[in-house]
Amino acid sequence: MVLNALSLRMLYVSLSANIADRSAIHGSEQHSKLIVVSSFTEVPEPANLEQRKAYYYTKSPTNYALKMQIACDFHHRIVHVSECYIGRVNDIKILKELGLLEHVEEYVKIIADKEYIGEEYIVTQIKKPYGCELTDEDKNFNRDIHSATAAIVSINQRRKTYAIRDSVYRGAI
């Protein structure tokens, strides 16, 4: 899947190097940042057994869902929304199919939540080492990452307040 021209233009917006400072004026700094989060939309239980298997998603209250990925910049503008994927799909798989990793330069940082740990070019929270505690510096870093991803979660929640997203999606699948 290829990003359209508008998405690519918005992708390269330069943003502040301090991810925790939301009040900073965003100009032509050396680092760009993009926030990526996955979301799902519940769907009613399909009548067909094969469709039930395809759409099954255990984290959904109805257990049947469509999953999508949302990318947002630090101006809290939605840069891209992926296609809907059926049922259980790994977040990293969606990101790779989205084509976002192919279109970012090394200086563009993608900030994401814990589902993306270990992926190159993606900044995630630091995992606590087994049997040890995180340092204060690591805790502050994790807090900054969490506050950055909280912005897009808030945007996604506002999207869900619309009637079509507030309840189970009942359109054609």
C-alpha positions as CSV (number, residue, x, y, z in Angstrom):
1,M,0.0,0.0,0.0
2,V,1.5,3.4,-1.0
3,L,0.9,6.6,0.9
4,N,-0.9,9.3,-1.1
5,A,0.9,12.6,-1.8
6,L,-0.9,14.5,1.0
7,S,0.2,11.9,3.6
8,L,3.8,12.1,2.4
9,R,3.8,15.9,2.6
10,M,2.4,15.8,6.1
11,L,4.9,13.0,7.0
12,Y,7.9,15.3,6.7
13,V,6.6,18.1,8.9
14,S,9.5,19.1,11.2
15,L,8.7,18.9,14.8
16,S,10.3,19.7,18.2
17,A,13.1,17.5,19.4
18,N,11.6,17.5,22.9
19,I,8.7,15.1,22.7
20,A,7.4,16.0,26.2
21,D,7.0,19.7,25.4
22,R,3.6,20.1,23.7
23,S,3.8,23.9,23.9
24,A,7.0,24.2,21.9
25,I,6.8,26.0,18.6
26,H,7.4,23.5,15.8
27,G,9.8,24.8,13.2
28,S,12.6,23.5,11.1
29,E,14.3,21.4,13.8
30,Q,16.5,18.5,12.8
31,H,14.2,15.7,14.0
32,S,10.7,14.8,12.9
33,K,8.3,12.7,14.9
34,L,5.3,10.7,14.1
35,I,3.0,8.8,16.5
36,V,1.4,5.5,15.5
37,V,-1.3,3.6,17.4
38,S,-3.7,0.8,16.5
39,S,-7.4,0.7,17.1
40,F,-10.3,-1.6,16.4
41,T,-14.0,-1.2,15.5
42,E,-16.4,-3.8,16.8
43,V,-18.6,-5.6,14.2
44,P,-21.7,-7.8,14.9
45,E,-21.1,-11.6,14.9
46,P,-21.1,-12.8,11.3
47,A,-23.6,-15.5,10.5
48,N,-21.1,-17.5,8.3
49,L,-18.7,-19.7,10.3
50,E,-15.8,-18.8,8.0
51,Q,-16.4,-15.1,8.5
52,R,-16.7,-15.7,12.3
53,K,-13.2,-17.2,12.3
54,A,-11.8,-14.4,10.2
55,Y,-13.3,-11.5,12.2
56,Y,-12.7,-13.1,15.7
57,Y,-10.7,-10.7,17.9
58,T,-10.5,-11.6,21.6
59,K,-9.8,-8.0,22.8
60,S,-13.1,-6.7,21.4
61,P,-16.1,-6.7,23.8
62,T,-18.2,-8.4,21.0
63,N,-15.2,-10.6,20.0
64,Y,-15.5,-9.6,16.4
65,A,-13.6,-6.6,15.0
66,L,-11.9,-4.7,12.2
67,K,-8.5,-3.3,13.1
68,M,-6.8,-0.2,11.8
69,Q,-3.7,1.9,12.4
70,I,-3.7,5.7,12.9
71,A,-0.6,7.9,12.4
72,C,-0.6,11.4,13.9
73,D,2.0,14.3,13.9
74,F,2.9,16.5,16.9
75,H,0.4,19.1,15.8
76,H,-2.2,16.4,16.6
77,R,-3.2,16.1,13.0
78,I,-4.1,12.7,11.6
79,V,-1.5,12.0,8.9
80,H,-2.8,8.6,7.8
81,V,-5.4,5.9,8.7
82,S,-4.7,2.5,7.3
83,E,-7.2,0.2,5.7
84,C,-9.3,-2.0,8.0
85,Y,-7.9,-5.4,8.7
86,I,-10.1,-8.4,9.7
87,G,-9.7,-9.9,13.2
88,R,-6.4,-10.6,14.8
89,V,-3.6,-8.8,12.9
90,N,-0.2,-8.0,14.4
91,D,0.3,-4.2,14.8
92,I,3.8,-4.4,13.2
93,K,2.4,-6.3,10.2
94,I,-0.1,-3.4,9.6
95,L,2.7,-0.9,9.9
96,K,4.9,-2.7,7.4
97,E,2.0,-3.1,5.0
98,L,1.1,0.5,5.5
99,G,4.4,1.4,3.8
100,L,5.2,4.0,6.4
101,L,8.7,2.5,7.2
102,E,9.6,2.7,3.5
103,H,8.8,6.4,3.2
104,V,10.6,7.7,6.3
105,E,14.1,8.9,6.5
106,E,16.5,7.9,9.3
107,Y,16.0,11.2,11.1
108,V,12.2,10.7,11.2
109,K,11.3,9.0,14.5
110,I,8.1,6.9,14.8
111,I,6.8,6.9,18.4
112,A,4.6,3.9,19.3
113,D,3.3,1.9,22.2
114,K,4.6,-1.5,23.5
115,E,3.3,-3.6,20.6
116,Y,6.1,-2.2,18.5
117,I,9.1,-3.0,20.8
118,G,12.1,-4.2,18.8
119,E,11.2,-2.7,15.5
120,E,13.9,-0.6,13.8
121,Y,13.2,3.2,13.5
122,I,10.5,3.0,16.1
123,V,10.8,4.6,19.5
124,T,9.0,2.7,22.2
125,Q,9.0,2.5,26.0
126,I,12.0,0.9,27.7
127,K,11.2,-2.6,29.1
128,K,12.0,-3.2,32.7
129,P,14.9,-5.7,32.9
130,Y,14.1,-9.0,34.6
131,G,14.7,-8.7,38.4
132,C,15.7,-5.0,38.2
133,E,14.0,-1.7,38.4
134,L,14.1,1.1,35.8
135,T,16.4,4.1,36.4
136,D,14.7,7.5,37.0
137,E,16.0,8.5,33.6
138,D,14.3,5.5,31.9
139,K,11.1,6.2,33.9
140,N,11.0,9.8,32.7
141,F,11.7,8.6,29.1
142,N,8.7,6.1,29.4
143,R,6.5,8.9,30.8
144,D,7.4,11.1,27.8
145,I,6.6,8.3,25.3
146,H,3.3,7.6,27.1
147,S,2.3,11.3,27.1
148,A,3.1,11.5,23.4
149,T,1.0,8.4,22.5
150,A,-1.8,9.6,24.8
151,A,-2.4,12.5,22.4
152,I,-3.3,10.2,19.5
153,V,-5.4,7.9,21.8
154,S,-7.3,11.0,22.7
155,I,-7.8,11.8,19.1
156,N,-9.0,8.3,18.4
157,Q,-11.4,8.5,21.4
158,R,-12.9,11.7,19.9
159,R,-13.3,9.8,16.6
160,K,-15.2,7.1,18.4
161,T,-17.7,9.6,19.8
162,Y,-19.4,9.9,16.4
163,A,-22.5,7.7,16.1
164,I,-21.0,5.5,13.4
165,R,-18.0,4.7,15.7
166,D,-19.7,4.8,19.1
167,S,-21.5,1.5,18.7
168,V,-21.0,-1.7,16.8
169,Y,-20.3,-1.0,13.1
170,R,-23.4,-2.3,11.1
171,G,-22.4,-1.4,7.6
172,A,-21.4,-3.7,4.8
173,I,-18.3,-5.7,5.6
